[in-house]
Amino acid sequence: MDTYNIPMGIGVIVALVIFFIVGFAMIKLVRRSGKRFVIAGKQLPFFLVGTMLLAQALDANATLGNAGGVYAAGFFAGFQFPLGLALCLLVVGVFYAKPLNRMNLLTLPDFYYRRFNRPTEVVSSVLMTVSFIILVAGNLAGAAWILSTLFPISFVWALVGMASLVFLYTLAGGLFACASTDIVQIYPAMLAFVTGVIWMLIAYGGWSYFAGAIPAGYFDFSGLTSLENGAMLNWGGILALAIGDVVALDFMERVFAAKSPEVARKAVLWS
């Protein structure tokens, strides 16, 4: 028989309602302006841009996906995600943030239009649309799994509900909605992670309890050197994120929204 945690689920619902209200309220800042909707009027300060970039990397893929990867295939099967994203931000901050922000772009395909031509812009738009459907699907699936675990509802209906909620407040507030919800999500989430680790260490008598359950070889570097331990897949993931995410629309929209090239660069490196 399935068991559900309704009290914990109520807390999740309250949080979702808060996120929705905060995000939808940003409709006041859009003012029917495409520029304000897409890049928040290119006026965001260092703190907001840095927070948004940091929050972008902390999603269902980076939490549930990381934990699942480590459990199934060793430390680097999960660590490849934060490592690859950190390297990507370093590359963007050093080489791309300032010049791209200076170009006053609305979307990344705009760059391909200016640099090449209209067909290149269209092709890049299609590729980004497909890739981000997959990315967003992973995040929504993680959220839907949590809801279907806490409440007696099907995964499909939980997925529909989460997708509708995110769609509505994003449609209303654009990047302003993203900025506002990131603020109320990322810092409580980081505090919760740290608090959760401390609680588990205290409740189970320290790190030795967990260390005893870790199989041999999980923390060595064979995940980066041995093909049998998944080195090729791990390096592929690291390089795909470190290089491929340089043209990730979710990162770049935040870079474009910074109020100045220097703010964009500092925010990327800080995050």
N, C-alpha and C positions, 0 to 999 in steps of 0.2 A: 504493500500500500504506500502511495506517495505521502510524504510528509511535507508540510509547508510551514513557513515562518511568517505568519500574518503580521505580528508586531513589527518585525524588521521590515516587512514589505510596506507597512504604513509609513515608516520613516523614508523609504525610497520614494513613495508617491508624493509625500510632502516636499521632498527635495526637487522632484520633477516639476511640481506645480510652481515652486519658487523660480526655477530656471525658466519656465515658460513665461511667467509674469515679467520677470526681468528682461528677457529677450524680446517679448512682444512690445513692451513699453518703449523700446528703442525706435519704434515707428515714428515717434515725435522728432527724432534727430535726422531721419532720412529726408524729409521735406520734398518728396517726389523728385529727388535728384539722383540720376544714375551714378554719378561720381561718388556721392555720399553713400549710396547703397552698396556699391562694389568695393570701394577702398576708404570708406568713412571720411570722404572729403580730403583725403591725404593730409590729415592733421593730427594723427595719433602721436602721443609723446612716448618717450623711451620706456616708461614703466608698462604701459599698455601693450606696446608692440612686443617687448620682451616676454611679458606674461602670456600673450597669445601664442607666441612661438613655442614657449615651454609647454603650454597646455596642449598644443597640437600634437605633441609627441606622446602625451599621456592619455591613451585611449584604450578601448577594449583589446585591440591588437597588442598593445604594449604591456598590458596587465595580465588578462586572462591568457592571451597568446604567449606571452613570455613565460608565464608559469607552466603552461602546458608544454612548451618547447623544452624547457629545462628538465621537466619531469620525464619526458619521453626520450630525449636524446642527449642530455648532458648540458653543462653550464653554458657553453658557447652557442648552443642551439637557441637559447633564449637571449643571451647577452648580445648577440649579433644585432638585435634591433636597436637598443639604446646606443651601442657603440657606433653603428652605421649612421644613425641620425645625428649623433654628436659630431662625427667627422663631416657630415654634410653641412651642418650649421657652420662649422669652422671654415669650410671651403667657401660657402656663400658669404660669410662675413668678411673674409680676407679679399676675395676676388670680385664678387658680384653685387653685393648689397648696395654699395654707393652708386655705381654707374647705372644699375637698373632703376633705382629710386629716382635718380636724376632725370631719367627719360620720361617721367610722368605717365607711366603706363597704367591702363585700367585692368587689363588681364595679360597673362603671359603670352597668349597667341598674338596680342598686339605687337609684341617684340618681333615675332617671326614675320609679321606683315611688313614692318618697317625695315627689317634686316634683309628679307628675301622678297616675297611676293604674296599675293592673295591665296593662291593654291596651297602654299606652305602653311599659311595661317589656318586654312580650313582643315587640312590634314592633321595639324597639331591639335586643333580643337576637338576633332573626333577622337583622336587617341587619348587625350586627357579626359574626355567624357567617359569613355569606356573604362579607363584605369581607375577613375575616381568612383565610378559606380561600384566597382569591386571593393575599393577601400571602404567606402561608406557602408556597403553591405556587411562587411566584417564587423564594423563598429556597432551597427544596429543589431546584428545577430547576437553580439555579446550582451547588449542591453536587454534584448528580448529573452535571452536565456536566463538572465537574472530574474526578470519579472515572472517568467513561467516556472521558475524554481520556488519563488516566494509565494506565488498565488496559484490557485487552481484554475489557470487559464492555459490555453494551448500556446505553443511557441509562435504559431502563425499570427494569432490575434495580438499577442504581445509585440510581435514585429510590426504589425500594421499600426498599432497604437504609438509605438516609439517613433516610427517614421513620420506619422502624421504630426506628432508634437514638434519634432525638430523642423519639419518642413514649414509649419505655420509660423513659428517664431523667427525662422530664418527669412521667410518671405516677407515678414513684416519689418524686420530691423536690419537685414543685410549684415554687413561686417560689424556694424555697431552692436547688433545682437550677439554676434560671436564674441566681441570684446567684453561685453558686460557679463555674459554667462561664463566666460573663461575665468574672470576674476572670482566669481562666487563658486567656481568648481575646483580650480587647480590648487589653491592654497589649503582649503579644507581637506582636499584629497591627500595632499602631501602630509599634512598633519595626521590624518587618519592612518596612512601607511606607517608612519613612524610610531604612532601610538599603538597600533596593532602589533608591530614587531616587539615593542617593549612589553606589552601585555602577555604575548605568547612566551617570551623568554622568562618572565616572572612566573607565569602559570605552570610552565612545564619544567621549571628548575634549571633554566639556563640553556646555553647553546649546545651543551653536551648531549642533550636529549635529541636534538635534531641532527647533530653531527653523526650520531650513531646509526641513523637511518639512511645516511647518504652513501650510495654505492661507491666503491673504489673507482677512482679515475674521473669522477664527475667534475672536479675542480682543477685537473691538470690541463696542460696545453695541447693534449692530443687532439682535442676538437679543432685545433688550427693546423696540426701537422700530420695527422693520420687520416688517410682516406677512409679507412675502416670505421673511424669514429666521426665521420661526416665533415671532414675538413673542407672538402670541395663545396658542399652546400653552405657551410658556415661562411667561408670566404666569399662565395657568390652572394649571399645575403648582405654581408657587410659592404661589399663594393657596390652592389645594386642600390643600397640606401645612401652610401657616401657620395656616389657620383650621380646615380639616377634621380635622387630626390632633389638635386640642384634645380631641376626643372619642374619640381612639384608645385602645383598651383596653390595648394593650401599654405605652403611656406611663403611663396612669392607674393601672394595677395597681401600678406602682412608686411612684407618688405615694402611693397608699393604704397601701403597706407601710412608709413612713417612720415612725419612732417618734414624731414630733411634727410639727405643722404647720410650725414654723420650719425643721426639718430638711428637710422636703419642699420648701419654697420654695428654700432655699439649694442643695439638690442639683440641682434643675431648672435654676436659673440657672447653676450651675457647669458642668453637662454641656453 
